[in-house]
Amino acid sequence: MQRLLTGVLSACLIIAGLGCDSGGPTESRDTNTPPVDEIENSPSNNESTSEDSSMRSESEPYGQMPDGTEITQYLLANGNGMTVSVINYGAIVTSVIVPDEEGKTENVTLSQPNFEGWLDNAPYLGALVGRYANRIADGKFSLDGEEYTLATNNAPSHLHGGVKGFDKVVWQADLLEPKDDQVGVVLNYTSADGEEGYPGTLKAEVRYILTADNELRMEYTATTDKKTVVNLTNHCYWNLGGAGSGKILDHLLTLHCDQYLPVDENAIPSGELKSVEGTPMDFTEPHAIGERIDQVEGGYDHCWVINGDAGQLRPVAKVVDPDSGRVMEIQSDQPGVQFYTGNFLNGDPNNGGFNKNEGFCLETQVFPDSPNQPNFPSSVLEPGQVYSHTTVHKFSVTE
């Protein structure tokens, strides 16, 4: 049994930094932000509240890019002790703060320590990745007989949209009108025809919505003027004990997935959908993440096939931290989920200072290399169609 987290909104917003690959920022913000009650009473913030004032959202200046483009931070709070912070550079979720079973709040997603830290956000901490999340073999795919060549930025493969993917661009953003049961922010980006080698002008949108039920909803849509491929996801690294609290190997994971995708030495799927039964990939019942990780070469970095029909919102995963009692449950309408255990985090500054296995990712998406795998769910988007993807993260505690 679980109980919904309730209590006084007493969290301190832990704000991560921002940067770009084209040069340093002209302004820097300290990551130490005031308590929420101070923010709520500040007349300098652009603030919106629902009628009952339990749902709150606001924006504030965050920094300035070298070309003068202003970067804004968006803060969402629901009155239950849960807050979410987003910046319009890379559509990055910089913090998700939730209480534990004793009401103590912590940021449970890994973040860069300051504004400058986003200059080289090598692990894609918190970022929206695209135009195609995950890998495309050899950086090539074909549509209607025409071959397109992409950057092999994870040689020999293309990864997460290329050298300058959606995680490294400035998005247009606005707060959504607050409702009694939710607040949110909407971000838009137009990717030009040919950007990073992809065909078609793609208009992408994501809505990050915080609900009164301690849900973080991520709602993606996209349209194109030319046949293309698209696969958007968020790359948050989770640690339910709190970012920086240590490794996540004791977290208990359940995956609603009876099959997974075996991969080759370059992490490209073979095309087979293989049963998890009798393998260390079987999380159909709860297992500690670290219980069998040594049986998987390099650690977990695979795509699982979500049970049920793609296009329908359905259970994906449940994660429990036995120490804090925090619980995260995920639902999505996507066909797959990439489970990654932070195998390449090495403590370097461009890794946010985090080490191996100090965070995990559950990235809902179309299968890796789908443009080259005709038996996989299609990632093709044509003019007149709307790409749609919804994923929900719900937070609670154990009893």
Secondary structure, 3 states (H helix, E strand, C coil): CEECCCCCCCCEEECCCCCECCECCCCCCCCEEEEHHHHHCCCCCEEEECCCCCCEEEEEEEEECCCCCEEEEEEEECCCCCEEEEECECCEEEEEEEECCCCCEEECECCCCCHHHHHHCCCCCCCEECCECCEEHHHEEEECCEEEECCCCECCEEECCCCCCHHHCECEEEECCCECCEEEEEEEEEECCCHHHCCCCEEEEEEEEEECCCEEEEEEEEEECCCEECECEECCCECCCCCCCCCCCCCEEEECCCEECCECCCCCECCCCEECCCCCCCCCCCEECCCCHHHCCCCCEEEEECCCCCCCCEEEEEEECCCCCEEEEEEECCCEEEEECCCCCECCHHHCCCECCCCEEEEEECCCCHHHCCCCCCCEECCCCCEEEEEEEEEEEEC
